[in-house]
Amino acid sequence: MLRYVVRRLLYMVPTIFLISLVAFLIISLPPGDYLTTLITQMRAQGGIDQGRIAALELRYGLDSPIYVQYLKWMQGIMVGDFGESFQLNRPVTEVLAQRLPLTVAIALCTLIFTWIIALPVGLYSAIRQYKVGDYLATTIGFLGLAVPNFLIALVLMYFGYRFFGMSVGGLFSPDYVDARWNIGKILDLLSHLWVPVVVLGMAGTAGLIRILRANLLDELRKPYVIAARARGIPERKVILKYPLRVAMNPFISTIGWVLPALVSGEVIVAQVLSLPTTGPVLLSSLLSQDMYLAGSIIFVVSVLTVIGTLLSDFALAWLDPRIRLRISR
């Protein structure tokens, strides 16, 4: 097991390097750069300030070759400096410090929400196959997969305002938006957090219910389960000891992809609900070709994804004896 851990940690180094390279290249592929967008805006406003353009080129090195810009960016990352955001005229680290913790908090709460709902519902649906509850769970699952998240957000906003006279947008009340962190602000965050968690977790919950049901049904038909029942082992122990543990593998494997799925999938939802997360900032930076901000968000989210995948692999090895046996060989 120790050899497996060390090997996986060593694999992370070239993986993260390739992620940084691909992220920066993808951001730089569209023709032009931030200055192109800025010149277009100046021309539309009636004049171009050549002095400002030259100062920006010198400050950000935009007149240098692409590999020089990449090396400059990576050198800054090594010391915790992700560069300056062209559009916001702020250090990227400040933007990430403001937006990323809330994104991670929503991601973790969404993951916990999907597990809490999907595990008992999927388990019940499998052991009560073709019963009323199974049909109901299947119907809800298909609806959760079919209905877009932003539409659910709009429906919740309508009902919240129409029947309860409250706004479900944002993560804070107006009094706490600019306030320092304290107990009141944390409680206010928790009172607003359930809306994006439910909206973003609907599709994931529905998918996990279907996966757990299918996997558990497959395990319950295997010979070792039939033999355990023949020996008179109680049904609850038969289901919980081995079949459920094996069927839960998809739950553990979701740790790695929940953050990138949230960042990519919550852009529209964040716009609808006015969420101060990385999704809208990433979209805005991509449209304006703010390469340091966009590249840094993609890089940080990708690194967190690699770390999440590593943790999920360790958890799978701990949960499933077959994986531990394969590792030890």
Backbone torsions as a table, in degrees:
resi	resn	phi	psi	omega
1	MET	NA	-40.0	179.7
2	LEU	-63.2	-40.5	178.1
3	ARG	-62.0	-38.1	179.3
4	TYR	-64.5	-42.7	179.8
5	VAL	-63.6	-46.3	-179.5
6	VAL	-63.8	-41.6	179.9
7	ARG	-63.5	-41.2	179.4
8	ARG	-67.8	-36.7	177.8
9	LEU	-66.0	-36.9	177.8
10	LEU	-68.6	-34.6	177.5
11	TYR	-64.5	-25.5	-177.2
12	MET	-66.2	-31.2	-174.7
13	VAL	-63.3	-57.0	177.9
14	PRO	-65.7	-29.9	179.2
15	THR	-63.4	-46.0	179.8
16	ILE	-66.0	-37.8	177.3
17	PHE	-62.3	-45.1	179.5
18	LEU	-65.6	-36.0	178.1
19	ILE	-61.9	-45.8	180.0
20	SER	-62.8	-40.2	-179.4
21	LEU	-65.7	-47.9	-178.6
22	VAL	-66.0	-41.7	-179.7
23	ALA	-60.0	-46.6	-177.8
24	PHE	-68.3	-38.4	180.0
25	LEU	-66.7	-41.7	-179.5
26	ILE	-63.4	-41.1	179.0
27	ILE	-64.5	-32.2	-175.2
28	SER	-90.9	-5.5	-176.0
29	LEU	-67.1	-41.5	-179.4
30	PRO	-59.0	145.2	-179.8
31	PRO	-62.7	144.3	-179.4
32	GLY	83.4	-170.4	179.1
33	ASP	-153.2	-164.7	-179.0
34	TYR	-60.8	-35.7	-180.0
35	LEU	-64.1	-33.6	176.7
36	THR	-60.6	-45.6	177.9
37	THR	-63.7	-41.8	-179.2
38	LEU	-65.2	-41.3	178.8
39	ILE	-63.3	-40.1	178.2
40	THR	-61.7	-42.0	178.9
41	GLN	-66.1	-40.7	178.7
42	MET	-64.3	-40.8	-179.9
43	ARG	-64.8	-37.8	178.6
44	ALA	-67.1	-28.5	179.8
45	GLN	-87.2	-4.8	172.7
46	GLY	108.4	2.8	179.6
47	GLY	-172.9	153.0	-179.1
48	ILE	-119.3	125.3	178.9
49	ASP	-91.8	97.2	-178.1
50	GLN	-63.9	-32.6	178.7
51	GLY	-63.3	-41.0	179.1
52	ARG	-68.0	-39.2	179.3
53	ILE	-62.0	-46.0	-179.9
54	ALA	-64.2	-38.7	179.5
55	ALA	-65.0	-39.7	178.3
56	LEU	-67.5	-39.4	177.4
57	GLU	-60.4	-43.5	-179.6
58	LEU	-69.8	-39.8	-176.2
59	ARG	-67.7	-44.3	-174.6
60	TYR	-100.7	-1.9	179.0
61	GLY	67.5	29.7	-177.3
62	LEU	-73.4	-11.8	176.6
63	ASP	-90.6	2.6	179.4
64	SER	-90.2	160.6	175.4
65	PRO	-60.9	161.3	-174.1
66	ILE	-63.0	-37.2	-178.3
67	TYR	-69.9	-30.7	176.7
68	VAL	-67.9	-41.7	177.5
69	GLN	-62.8	-40.0	179.0
70	TYR	-64.3	-46.5	-179.8
71	LEU	-62.8	-39.0	177.2
72	LYS	-63.6	-40.9	178.9
73	TRP	-64.3	-45.3	-178.5
74	MET	-67.7	-36.9	176.7
75	GLN	-61.5	-38.9	176.9
76	GLY	-67.2	-39.4	-179.5
77	ILE	-62.2	-36.4	-179.3
78	MET	-59.4	-27.6	-179.6
79	VAL	-109.6	14.4	177.5
80	GLY	82.9	16.7	178.8
81	ASP	-111.7	111.1	-177.8
82	PHE	-92.6	8.6	178.9
83	GLY	93.0	-172.5	-178.4
84	GLU	-108.9	141.7	173.7
85	SER	-79.8	121.9	179.5
86	PHE	-63.3	-46.6	-173.0
87	GLN	-70.0	-44.4	-176.7
88	LEU	-90.0	-13.3	-178.4
89	ASN	54.8	43.0	179.3
90	ARG	-137.5	155.8	173.8
91	PRO	-60.6	139.7	-179.4
92	VAL	-62.6	-33.5	179.5
93	THR	-60.7	-34.8	177.4
94	GLU	-67.3	-41.1	179.2
95	VAL	-64.6	-43.9	179.1
96	LEU	-65.1	-40.7	179.9
97	ALA	-64.1	-27.8	-179.3
98	GLN	-83.8	-36.7	-171.6
99	ARG	-101.5	-38.2	-171.4
100	LEU	-65.3	-42.3	179.4
101	PRO	-58.3	-39.8	178.1
102	LEU	-66.7	-37.1	177.5
103	THR	-63.9	-44.8	179.1
104	VAL	-64.5	-39.8	179.4
105	ALA	-62.4	-44.1	177.7
106	ILE	-64.1	-39.4	-179.9
107	ALA	-63.3	-45.6	-179.4
108	LEU	-66.0	-42.6	178.1
109	CYS	-64.7	-37.5	177.5
110	THR	-65.1	-41.2	178.2
111	LEU	-62.0	-45.8	178.8
112	ILE	-63.6	-40.9	178.9
113	PHE	-60.8	-45.2	-179.5
114	THR	-64.1	-38.3	178.6
115	TRP	-67.0	-45.7	-177.1
116	ILE	-61.1	-38.0	-178.5
117	ILE	-84.1	-45.9	-171.5
118	ALA	-70.9	-35.8	-175.6
119	LEU	-63.9	-55.9	-179.8
120	PRO	-67.8	-37.1	-179.1
121	VAL	-67.5	-44.2	178.2
122	GLY	-64.5	-39.0	177.9
123	LEU	-64.1	-46.8	178.6
124	TYR	-62.8	-42.1	-178.5
125	SER	-63.4	-31.7	-179.2
126	ALA	-77.7	-43.7	-176.1
127	ILE	-81.1	-14.6	176.0
128	ARG	-116.2	48.6	-175.6
129	GLN	-59.7	134.9	177.8
130	TYR	66.3	18.1	171.7
131	LYS	-92.5	175.8	-178.3
132	VAL	-60.5	-42.8	179.2
133	GLY	-62.7	-36.5	178.3
134	ASP	-65.5	-45.5	178.0
135	TYR	-62.9	-38.7	180.0
136	LEU	-65.8	-44.8	179.3
137	ALA	-64.2	-39.0	178.8
138	THR	-64.7	-42.3	179.2
139	THR	-63.3	-45.8	178.9
140	ILE	-63.3	-37.5	178.6
141	GLY	-62.7	-44.9	178.6
142	PHE	-65.7	-37.9	177.6
143	LEU	-65.2	-40.9	179.2
144	GLY	-63.7	-34.3	178.0
145	LEU	-76.3	-30.8	-172.9
146	ALA	-86.8	-34.8	-174.7
147	VAL	-82.1	127.0	178.3
148	PRO	-63.2	147.6	-178.8
149	ASN	-62.2	-39.3	-177.1
150	PHE	-66.7	-28.6	177.4
151	LEU	-69.5	-39.5	175.2
152	ILE	-61.9	-39.5	178.3
153	ALA	-62.2	-43.7	179.2
154	LEU	-63.7	-39.3	179.4
155	VAL	-65.1	-44.1	178.9
156	LEU	-63.3	-39.5	178.5
157	MET	-64.2	-40.6	-179.6
158	TYR	-64.7	-50.0	-177.9
159	PHE	-66.9	-36.8	178.7
160	GLY	-62.8	-40.9	-179.2
161	TYR	-79.6	-38.3	-173.6
162	ARG	-71.4	-41.9	-172.1
163	PHE	-107.8	-21.3	-178.0
164	PHE	-117.5	-5.2	177.6
165	GLY	63.5	30.3	-177.6
166	MET	-130.7	152.2	177.0
167	SER	-95.3	131.5	-179.7
168	VAL	-101.7	10.7	179.1
169	GLY	-85.0	155.8	178.4
170	GLY	76.7	175.2	177.9
171	LEU	-110.9	-6.2	-178.9
172	PHE	-139.1	153.0	170.5
173	SER	-72.6	158.2	-178.6
174	PRO	-54.6	-32.3	-178.3
175	ASP	-71.1	-20.0	-174.8
176	TYR	-110.4	0.6	-175.8
177	VAL	-60.3	-47.5	-177.3
178	ASP	-103.6	8.0	-178.1
179	ALA	-78.0	158.2	174.6
180	ARG	-71.7	159.7	-179.7
181	TRP	-70.8	127.8	176.2
182	ASN	-153.4	-177.5	-177.5
183	ILE	-61.3	-40.2	-179.7
184	GLY	-63.1	-41.1	-180.0
185	LYS	-68.6	-37.3	178.0
186	ILE	-64.8	-44.0	178.0
187	LEU	-64.5	-37.4	177.0
188	ASP	-65.2	-39.0	176.4
189	LEU	-62.0	-44.1	-179.4
190	LEU	-64.6	-32.9	179.8
191	SER	-70.9	-22.5	178.8
192	HIS	-101.3	-16.2	-171.0
193	LEU	-70.0	-27.5	-173.5
194	TRP	-65.2	-28.1	-177.5
195	VAL	-66.0	-56.4	177.9
196	PRO	-63.8	-30.7	179.1
197	VAL	-64.8	-45.6	178.8
198	VAL	-65.5	-44.1	-178.2
199	VAL	-63.1	-48.8	-176.6
200	LEU	-74.7	-23.9	-177.6
201	GLY	-88.3	-8.3	-176.0
202	MET	-60.9	-51.7	-176.9
203	ALA	-65.8	-42.8	179.5
204	GLY	-64.7	-39.2	178.5
205	THR	-64.2	-45.3	179.6
206	ALA	-61.7	-42.3	179.9
207	GLY	-65.1	-42.3	-180.0
208	LEU	-67.5	-34.1	175.9
209	ILE	-60.5	-45.3	-179.6
210	ARG	-65.9	-40.1	-178.9
211	ILE	-67.9	-45.9	-179.8
212	LEU	-63.2	-41.4	179.4
213	ARG	-61.2	-47.5	-178.4
214	ALA	-65.2	-44.6	-179.2
215	ASN	-65.3	-42.7	-178.0
216	LEU	-68.5	-39.3	176.3
217	LEU	-61.6	-38.3	178.2
218	ASP	-65.7	-40.3	-179.9
219	GLU	-70.6	-37.6	-177.0
220	LEU	-66.3	-17.7	179.7
221	ARG	-94.1	0.3	-176.8
222	LYS	-80.8	157.8	-173.8
223	PRO	-60.9	-34.2	-176.5
224	TYR	-67.5	-29.2	177.1
225	VAL	-74.0	-41.7	178.3
226	ILE	-62.5	-40.7	178.9
227	ALA	-66.1	-38.6	179.0
228	ALA	-64.3	-39.7	177.2
229	ARG	-66.2	-38.1	-179.6
230	ALA	-65.3	-28.3	178.1
231	ARG	-78.9	-4.4	177.9
232	GLY	87.4	15.7	177.8
233	ILE	-68.2	136.3	-179.1
234	PRO	-55.7	143.9	-175.1
235	GLU	-59.1	-39.1	-179.9
236	ARG	-62.1	-42.1	179.6
237	LYS	-68.9	-36.6	178.7
238	VAL	-60.2	-42.6	-175.9
239	ILE	-76.9	-44.4	-171.1
240	LEU	-79.8	-28.2	-171.7
241	LYS	-72.4	-47.7	-176.8
242	TYR	-122.2	-52.3	-176.3
243	PRO	-57.0	-43.7	-178.4
244	LEU	-67.3	-38.1	179.0
245	ARG	-62.1	-41.0	179.2
246	VAL	-70.3	-40.1	-178.8
247	ALA	-70.3	-17.1	-179.0
248	MET	-82.7	-2.1	179.5
249	ASN	-53.2	-42.1	177.3
250	PRO	-60.9	-30.8	177.6
251	PHE	-63.0	-45.4	-178.1
252	ILE	-67.6	-38.1	-177.4
253	SER	-70.3	-14.0	179.1
254	THR	-74.8	-11.7	-178.4
255	ILE	-59.9	-38.5	-174.3
256	GLY	-70.2	-38.9	-171.6
257	TRP	-101.1	1.3	-175.6
258	VAL	-68.1	-37.1	-178.6
259	LEU	-69.7	-50.3	177.8
260	PRO	-64.0	-34.7	177.0
261	ALA	-63.7	-37.2	178.7
262	LEU	-67.9	-46.6	-177.4
263	VAL	-63.9	-41.3	-178.8
264	SER	-77.2	-32.8	-174.8
265	GLY	-92.2	-14.2	-174.8
266	GLU	-98.4	7.2	-177.7
267	VAL	-60.9	-51.7	-179.9
268	ILE	-67.3	-41.6	178.8
269	VAL	-62.3	-40.9	178.8
270	ALA	-64.8	-35.5	176.4
271	GLN	-66.6	-41.5	-178.7
272	VAL	-67.9	-43.6	-175.6
273	LEU	-92.9	0.8	-179.6
274	SER	56.6	50.7	-178.5
275	LEU	-87.0	131.8	178.8
276	PRO	-83.3	62.4	-177.7
277	THR	-113.1	-176.4	-175.7
278	THR	-77.5	-20.2	-176.4
279	GLY	-56.9	-57.1	178.9
280	PRO	-60.6	-37.3	178.8
281	VAL	-65.2	-40.7	178.1
282	LEU	-63.1	-44.1	178.9
283	LEU	-61.9	-45.6	180.0
284	SER	-63.2	-40.9	-179.3
285	SER	-68.6	-33.5	176.7
286	LEU	-68.6	-39.8	179.9
287	LEU	-67.3	-35.1	-179.0
288	SER	-94.3	1.9	-178.9
289	GLN	57.0	40.4	173.9
290	ASP	-79.8	84.0	-164.4
291	MET	-65.8	-37.5	-178.3
292	TYR	-68.0	-40.7	179.7
293	LEU	-70.4	-49.3	-179.7
294	ALA	-63.1	-47.1	-179.9
295	GLY	-62.3	-38.0	-179.5
296	SER	-68.2	-40.9	178.7
297	ILE	-63.5	-46.6	178.9
298	ILE	-61.6	-42.0	-178.6
299	PHE	-64.4	-48.6	-177.5
300	VAL	-64.4	-44.0	179.4
301	VAL	-63.8	-38.4	178.9
302	SER	-66.5	-40.6	177.5
303	VAL	-63.6	-42.7	176.6
304	LEU	-63.0	-33.4	176.6
305	THR	-66.0	-42.8	177.3
306	VAL	-61.4	-43.6	178.9
307	ILE	-64.3	-42.6	178.2
308	GLY	-63.3	-39.1	177.4
309	THR	-65.2	-39.9	177.3
310	LEU	-61.0	-45.7	179.7
311	LEU	-64.9	-38.3	179.0
312	SER	-66.7	-36.2	177.4
313	ASP	-65.9	-40.9	177.1
314	PHE	-63.7	-41.9	179.6
315	ALA	-65.9	-38.2	177.0
316	LEU	-64.0	-41.0	178.2
317	ALA	-63.5	-34.7	178.0
318	TRP	-73.7	-35.6	-174.6
319	LEU	-80.5	-40.9	-171.3
320	ASP	-105.8	114.5	179.8
321	PRO	-61.7	-28.6	-179.3
322	ARG	-65.4	-36.6	178.2
323	ILE	-69.8	-40.0	177.0
324	ARG	-62.4	-38.2	179.0
325	LEU	-66.0	-39.9	-179.9
326	ARG	-68.4	-35.3	-180.0
327	ILE	-67.7	-40.6	-175.9
328	SER	-70.7	-14.5	-178.1
329	ARG	-80.2	NA	NA
